């Protein structure tokens, strides 16, 4: 397979740095650009030049780990299953804490090249501020591997902790990447699709509380001036129906040219996913595959969907970063996780170019202020806020809390709260092109939404409208 120009350039630069005495290389490449293939080719060249003996790869999920294993095996033309005679092994970061002394002894006996996919899951500039995964890397790999390659599409962490093995420039604390290949470059090179983000809003919302009625002209106003949680918006049947209806029409249009094109719906919880699936069947007579941590063998479900003709898959934390399903072209962002990292990783699932005639990539989402801010700066490789890194001791968090918050698997169970029902009356939507830039709301914590009880009634009587976010990327094509 012929390498893309950016892959070839990145490999050559990494080899030069390794040969010049640098043991670590950090590559930032936009989601969907082809980091797995690049890393596999680099591993193959290191083996052929007799610079390393074995390859070890770590990644954040079993589905990505399998993909890396297959890619390395095809590129190197050697077994890559970790058994006797193999050239290496592909593991998840979860495995780091359970590897025994016999495994770590390999680093004393052999020249090992270690690949870290989505390295931002591993935190720590030293043992004091490291999370559990970062600690293992610092103790057992950092000074013992012959060479290391770190890959990421989002080189920052939601908790502002430093990323393991990374260098930060003083005094700005901005991360220093050895190679950067951003979304704007990928679009210009026809490596990634041009994303279109459609924000759904409503212009006439009323909240009745103790016989007092307040009206709001947008979801932004509702969320910033009342105690109605965002969770209530994404779980409302009318909102779900409208978002899915719009996405369904777009996917059907794309499938007239790409018969295998598919859509991804990212839900906030297992119950939410089931609700969406039932509504899709009842309202659109459309079946959907559901994949959550509760399913038996979720990795196999994703693998089967990847090569099937099924239109829709609904995911809770299972299809985010690194998951390669190129036929995905439409996405519905209906999760309550509102970090910029998670937003970009979800968007990245629909950006991979294929040989199909239609290469549209469309994300639908409610017009929540933070999500709108993320959409307007999606072409920035490292957002301004990501430059704020705190080099302080990790404390007060369990390993699961740190990783789940960062990877976007954190979900909430609202069965113990009594929140008001939102009654919506659908009317025709309004297309709005190039909307005004939203100011957003302050970074307030919304935990009180999930722990309080309310006696409010919310009515949404206005028009739904679709706002097409102007990303400033289309002129690059």
Buried (B, 14 or more C-beta within 10 A) or exposed (E): EEBBEBBEBBBEBBBEBBEEEEBBBBBBBBBBBBBBBBBBBBBBBBBEEEBBBBBBBBBBBBBBBBBBBBBBBEBBEBBBEBEEEBBBBBBBBBBBEEBEEEBBEBBEEBBBBBBBBBBBBBBBBEEEBBBBBBBBBBEBBBEBBBBBBBBBBBBBBBBBBBBBBBBBEEEEBBBEBBBBBBBBBBBBBEBBBBBBBBBBBBBBBBBBBEEEEBEBEBBBBBBBEBBBBBBBBBBBBBBBBBBBBBBBEBBBEBBEEBEBBBBBBBBBBBBBBBBBBEBBEEBBEBEBBBBBEEBEEBBEBBBEBBEEEBBBBBBBBBBBBBBBBBBBBBBBBBBBBBBBBBBBBBBBBBBBBBEBEBBBBBBBBBBBBBBBBBBBBBBBBBBEEBBEBEBEEBEEEEBEEBBBBBBBBBBBEBEEBEBBEBBBEBEEBEEEEEBEEBEBBEEEEBEEBBEEEBEBBBBBBBBBBBBBBBBEBEEBE
